[in-house]
């Protein structure tokens, strides 16, 4: 499966990895650590969450 690690996504969005993990929990995405792998679709869902939040 290709995608990004939580750590890489947090760097791209300029937010803390623990915040990404919290959003993953809200969106019911299985990510347990900053090294967890997210698919591109999951990354898009997290990114959309942040865009809708602001």
Secondary structure, 3 states (H helix, E strand, C coil): CCEEEHHHHHHHHCCCHHHHHHHHHHCCCCCCCCCCEEEHHHHHHHHHHHHHHC
